[in-house]
Amino acid sequence: INAERVPDVNVRKGLMCLMNREPAVESYYGELGTVIERPMTPTLAEYPDDAEPYYSYDPAKALEYFEAAGYTQKDGKLVNADGEQLKITCGIGDASSHPSTPILTQMANDLASMGGELVVNDLEFNVLSTQVQGGELDMWVMAWGNSTDCDLTQIFGSEGGSNYQHYYNADIDALQAEILKTVDFDKRCELVAEELDLIMDAAVYMPVYQRKNMEIYNAA
């Protein structure tokens, strides 16, 4: 979620509570995909093994967050103090075959029942990338490549070249700097867990799944 386009953290948290990840991942991947709870691949040693869901699917809780942000249901619409309807624009690539499409479909239905609107744009990948990098979307769905270490500065650091969420936090920056120079494994794990919790609390990123890849070779 782009924090500059969706600046109220309560709106972002409300959106998080409308993301029903488990059924989508299970129906698409079966046993070859696992829902993850923090924005880091669990293949890394520093990933917190005891991570619990930071936001669970709960439309009633989502409405509470929207109301905390100043939205009220009036004449069938979820509007702010200026009478503007809550409307979120989301981009996704190849929606017809994307594992996260059911999540967005459920979100759109739930938000519509509250009086809001989620507009889902099915985009070519190059168009999606251009709009994400240009800050043209409120929300989007994209995947990470494999990560070889726990340094998240590129994506979540204030000076990170891929911080398309446009969320800047001095505490996260300080933790990232400390993580990079911490040799003690247990201490580094503690710092990483703290960093991941701060990212989740900002509600700019919802991790969805870690998939398992299998390669088969014919020895004949």
C-alpha positions as CSV (number, residue, x, y, z in Angstrom):
1,I,0.0,0.0,0.0
2,N,1.3,3.4,-0.9
3,A,1.3,5.4,2.4
4,E,1.4,8.7,0.6
5,R,-1.8,7.9,-1.3
6,V,-3.4,6.2,1.7
7,P,-1.9,8.3,4.5
8,D,-4.3,7.2,7.4
9,V,-2.8,4.2,9.1
10,N,-6.3,3.1,10.2
11,V,-7.5,2.9,6.7
12,R,-4.5,0.8,5.8
13,K,-5.1,-1.5,8.8
14,G,-8.7,-1.8,7.8
15,L,-7.6,-3.0,4.3
16,M,-5.3,-5.5,5.9
17,C,-8.2,-7.0,7.9
18,L,-10.1,-7.6,4.6
19,M,-7.3,-9.8,3.2
20,N,-8.4,-13.5,3.5
21,R,-5.1,-15.1,2.5
22,E,-5.4,-18.7,3.7
23,P,-8.2,-20.0,1.3
24,A,-6.6,-18.3,-1.7
25,V,-3.2,-19.9,-1.1
26,E,-4.6,-23.3,-0.2
27,S,-6.8,-23.5,-3.3
28,Y,-4.0,-22.4,-5.6
29,Y,-0.9,-24.1,-4.2
30,G,-2.3,-26.9,-1.9
31,E,0.7,-28.2,0.1
32,L,3.2,-26.4,-2.2
33,G,2.6,-23.0,-0.7
34,T,2.5,-21.6,2.9
35,V,1.0,-18.4,4.2
36,I,3.6,-16.3,5.9
37,E,3.1,-13.6,8.5
38,R,6.1,-11.3,8.1
39,P,7.6,-9.5,5.0
40,M,10.6,-11.8,4.8
41,T,11.1,-15.2,3.2
42,P,11.0,-17.8,5.9
43,T,13.8,-19.6,4.3
44,L,16.1,-17.2,6.0
45,A,17.4,-18.2,9.5
46,E,16.4,-14.8,11.0
47,Y,12.7,-15.2,10.1
48,P,10.8,-15.4,13.4
49,D,9.6,-19.0,13.7
50,D,6.9,-18.0,16.3
51,A,5.4,-15.2,14.1
52,E,1.6,-14.9,14.6
53,P,-0.8,-13.2,12.3
54,Y,-0.5,-9.4,12.7
55,Y,-3.9,-8.9,11.0
56,S,-6.5,-11.6,10.7
57,Y,-9.3,-11.6,8.2
58,D,-12.1,-9.8,10.1
59,P,-14.5,-7.5,8.2
60,A,-16.0,-6.2,11.5
61,K,-12.6,-5.2,12.7
62,A,-11.9,-3.6,9.3
63,L,-15.0,-1.4,9.7
64,E,-13.8,-0.4,13.2
65,Y,-10.5,0.8,11.7
66,F,-12.3,2.7,8.9
67,E,-14.5,4.3,11.6
68,A,-11.4,5.2,13.6
69,A,-10.2,7.0,10.5
70,G,-13.3,9.1,10.4
71,Y,-15.4,7.2,8.0
72,T,-19.2,6.6,8.6
73,Q,-21.8,4.7,6.7
74,K,-24.3,7.1,5.2
75,D,-26.9,6.5,2.5
76,G,-25.3,3.2,1.6
77,K,-21.8,4.6,1.3
78,L,-18.7,4.7,3.5
79,V,-17.7,8.3,3.5
80,N,-15.3,10.6,5.4
81,A,-16.2,14.0,7.0
82,D,-16.1,15.6,3.5
83,G,-18.6,13.2,2.1
84,E,-16.0,11.4,0.0
85,Q,-16.5,7.6,-0.4
86,L,-13.6,5.3,0.5
87,K,-12.2,4.2,-2.8
88,I,-9.0,2.2,-3.3
89,T,-7.4,1.5,-6.6
90,C,-5.4,-1.7,-6.8
91,G,-3.1,-3.1,-9.6
92,I,-2.4,-6.7,-10.3
93,G,-0.8,-8.5,-13.2
94,D,-2.4,-11.5,-15.0
95,A,-5.4,-11.5,-12.6
96,S,-7.0,-14.6,-14.3
97,S,-4.2,-16.8,-13.1
98,H,-2.8,-14.9,-10.1
99,P,-3.0,-16.7,-6.7
100,S,-3.9,-13.4,-4.9
101,T,-6.9,-12.6,-7.2
102,P,-9.4,-14.4,-4.8
103,I,-8.1,-12.1,-2.0
104,L,-8.9,-9.0,-4.0
105,T,-12.3,-10.4,-5.0
106,Q,-13.2,-11.0,-1.4
107,M,-11.9,-7.5,-0.4
108,A,-14.0,-5.9,-3.1
109,N,-17.1,-7.7,-2.0
110,D,-16.6,-6.9,1.6
111,L,-15.7,-3.3,1.0
112,A,-18.8,-2.9,-1.2
113,S,-21.0,-4.3,1.5
114,M,-19.7,-1.5,3.8
115,G,-20.3,1.2,1.2
116,G,-16.7,1.5,0.0
117,E,-15.1,0.5,-3.3
118,L,-12.0,-1.4,-4.4
119,V,-11.2,-0.9,-8.0
120,V,-9.0,-3.8,-9.3
121,N,-7.0,-3.1,-12.5
122,D,-5.7,-6.1,-14.3
123,L,-2.4,-4.8,-15.9
124,E,0.4,-6.0,-18.1
125,F,3.5,-6.4,-15.9
126,N,5.4,-3.6,-17.5
127,V,2.4,-1.2,-17.0
128,L,2.0,-2.5,-13.4
129,S,5.7,-1.9,-12.7
130,T,5.6,1.6,-14.2
131,Q,2.5,2.6,-12.2
132,V,4.0,1.2,-8.9
133,Q,7.3,3.0,-9.5
134,G,5.5,6.2,-10.4
135,G,3.3,6.1,-7.3
136,E,0.1,5.9,-9.3
137,L,-1.6,3.1,-7.4
138,D,-3.1,3.0,-3.8
139,M,-2.3,-0.7,-3.6
140,W,-0.8,-3.4,-5.7
141,V,0.2,-7.0,-5.8
142,M,3.7,-8.0,-6.7
143,A,6.2,-10.7,-5.9
144,W,9.8,-10.6,-4.5
145,G,12.7,-12.6,-5.9
146,N,14.7,-14.9,-3.6
147,S,16.5,-13.0,-0.9
148,T,19.9,-14.2,0.4
149,D,20.1,-12.2,3.6
150,C,18.0,-10.4,6.1
151,D,18.8,-6.9,4.9
152,L,15.5,-5.2,4.0
153,T,17.0,-1.7,3.5
154,Q,16.3,-1.6,-0.2
155,I,12.6,-2.1,0.2
156,F,11.7,-0.6,3.6
157,G,14.5,1.8,4.3
158,S,13.8,5.5,4.0
159,E,16.6,5.7,1.3
160,G,15.7,2.3,-0.2
161,G,15.6,2.4,-4.0
162,S,12.6,0.1,-4.0
163,N,10.6,1.7,-1.2
164,Y,7.5,2.1,-3.4
165,Q,5.3,2.1,-0.2
166,H,6.7,5.6,0.5
167,Y,6.7,4.8,4.2
168,Y,9.6,6.4,6.0
169,N,10.4,5.6,9.6
170,A,13.5,6.5,11.6
171,D,13.1,3.6,14.0
172,I,13.1,1.1,11.1
173,D,16.1,2.8,9.6
174,A,18.0,2.6,12.9
175,L,17.2,-1.1,13.3
176,Q,18.3,-1.8,9.8
177,A,21.7,-0.1,10.4
178,E,22.0,-2.1,13.7
179,I,21.1,-5.4,12.0
180,L,23.8,-4.9,9.3
181,K,26.6,-4.7,12.0
182,T,25.3,-7.3,14.4
183,V,27.3,-10.5,14.3
184,D,25.6,-12.3,17.2
185,F,22.9,-14.4,15.6
186,D,20.4,-14.4,18.5
187,K,20.7,-10.6,18.9
188,R,20.3,-10.2,15.1
189,C,17.1,-12.3,15.2
190,E,15.7,-10.1,18.0
191,L,16.4,-6.9,15.9
192,V,14.9,-8.4,12.8
193,A,11.7,-9.5,14.6
194,E,11.4,-5.9,16.0
195,E,11.9,-4.4,12.5
196,L,9.3,-6.8,11.0
197,D,6.8,-5.9,13.6
198,L,7.2,-2.2,12.9
199,I,6.7,-2.7,9.2
200,M,3.6,-4.7,9.9
201,D,2.2,-2.1,12.3
202,A,2.6,0.5,9.6
203,A,0.2,-1.6,7.5
204,V,2.0,-0.9,4.2
205,Y,2.7,-4.5,3.3
206,M,0.8,-7.8,3.7
207,P,2.9,-10.9,3.1
208,V,0.9,-13.6,1.4
209,Y,2.8,-16.9,0.7
210,Q,6.1,-18.7,0.3
211,R,5.9,-21.2,-2.4
212,K,7.8,-24.4,-2.7
213,N,9.5,-25.1,-6.1
214,M,10.2,-28.7,-7.3
215,E,12.5,-29.6,-10.1
216,I,12.3,-33.0,-11.6
217,Y,15.1,-34.5,-13.7
218,N,15.0,-37.7,-15.9
219,A,18.3,-39.5,-15.2
220,A,17.8,-41.7,-18.2
